[in-house]
C-alpha cells in the first residue's frame, strides 16, 4: 500500500451531525497526498457511528467500550494511524479547501516543528483565539479567571487578529480544536496523557513537545472553522465544569509540582475569581446597564447570574480543595 501522508483523527461523543459536516469538508478539501480518516466513537451509546460508516465507507471507525475522554480517544486513533503526519481534529470543525495542504507544506519545509495549528474562525467568520504566547503559570491563571481582564485583553491587545503577522510564527501552545502533528515528534514525546482526559489535555501534550525541543507554530493562512462553545461565552466559565476542574489540577500538579506552586495557583484562582464574582454582582444588579431597554437589562440579569453561579463553584472548590 502506498505510504500515507496524513492520518486525521476525529473523536466524537454524540455530535454526529457536526461530525458529518466535518467529514464532508475533509472530502472536499485538497489533499496533501494519500490520507486516512479515523473516527473514534467515545461510547456514545447510539447508532451514530453506524450511520457514519454507511455515509463514508472509506472512514475507519473505532468504538470505545467506555468513555475515555479526548485523550483516550486520540490515543486509540494513534495506535492505528499510519500517516507521516497526524491531525487531531474536533468534530465541530470544517476544514477550508487549502488548509490541509498549507499545514502539510509548512511541516515539510520546517523539520524542527513538531506541531502547527491553523487560524480558527467561527462559522460566521468571527475570529477565535487560536494560540497562546505563555504557558499557564499562576500569573496567567489569575488573569484567565478574571473575565473582565480577559475581555479587556481581547479588546485592546496588540495580538488582535487584525494586528497579527500574516506569515506563520512560533507560539507557546495552540488551541486543541485542530493540531497538525509530526508522527516522528509524537514518537519522541509519547501519546496523550489519559489522566488529563479533557480540559488542558492538548496543553499537556504540547508542553511535552516543548520540553523535548520541538517547536510549535501558528499558521494564519490555513483556516478551519470551529463552532466550539465560545460563541455563547462559555470560554469565560469553562473552569467551572467539574470535569474540566479535575483535568486543570492534574495538569498543574504534573508540570508545577510542590506545595508552594499549589498555593500560588490557589491564590491566583481566588484573586481572579473573586473579582469576577464581584463583577457578576454588579451586572446582576443592573449597575452596568441602568439606561438600557428592558430586554437588555434582563440580559444583564441572566449573564450576571451565570457569572455568580460559575465563579461561586470555582471559589468553593478552590477553598475546599475538591479537585
C-alpha positions, 0 to 999 in steps of 0.5 A: 500500500502506498505510504500515507501522508496524513492520518486525521483523527476525529473523536466524537461523543454524540455530535454526529451531525457536526461530525458529518459536516466535518467529514464532508469538508475533509472530502472536499478539501485538497489533499496533501497526498494519500490520507486516512480518516479515523473516527473514534466513537467515545461510547456514545451509546447510539447508532451514530457511528453506524450511520457514519460508516454507511455515509463514508465507507472509506472512514475507519471507525473505532468504538470505545467500550467506555468513555475515555475522554479526548485523550483516550480517544486520540490515543486509540486513533494513534495506535492505528494511524499510519500517516507521516503526519497526524491531525487531531481534529474536533468534530465541530470543525470544517476544514477550508479547501487549502488548509490541509495542504498549507499545514502539510507544506509548512511541516515539510519545509520546517523539520524542527516543528513538531506541531502547527495549528491553523487560524480558527474562525467561527462559522460566521467568520468571527475570529477565535483565539487560536494560540497562546504566547505563555504557558499557564503559570499562576500569573496567567491563571489569575488573569484567565479567571478574571473575565473582565481582564480577559475581555479587556485583553481581547479588546485592546491587545496588540495580538488582535487578529487584525494586528497579527503577522500574516506569515506563520510564527512560533507560539507557546501552545495552540488551541486543541480544536485542530493540531497538525502533528509530526508522527516522528515528534509524537514518537519522541514525546509519547501519546496523550496523557489519559489522566488529563482526559479533557480540559488542558489535555492538548496543553499537556501534550504540547508542553511535552513537545516543548520540553523535548525541543520541538517547536510549535507554530501558528499558521494564519493562512490555513483556516478551519472553522470551529463552532466550539462553545465560545460563541455563547461565552462559555470560554469565560466559565469553562473552569467551572465544569467539574470535569474540566476542574479535575483535568486543570489540577492534574495538569498543574500538579504534573508540570508545577509540582510542590506545595508552594506552586499549589498555593500560588495557583490557589491564590491566583484562582481566588484573586481572579475569581473573586473579582469576577464574582464581584463583577457578576454582582454588579451586572446582576444588579443592573449597575452596568446597564441602568439606561438600557431597554428592558430586554437588555437589562434582563440580559444583564440579569441572566449573564450576571447570574451565570457569572455568580453561579460559575465563579461561586463553584470555582471559589468553593472548590478552590477553598475546599480543595475538591479537585 
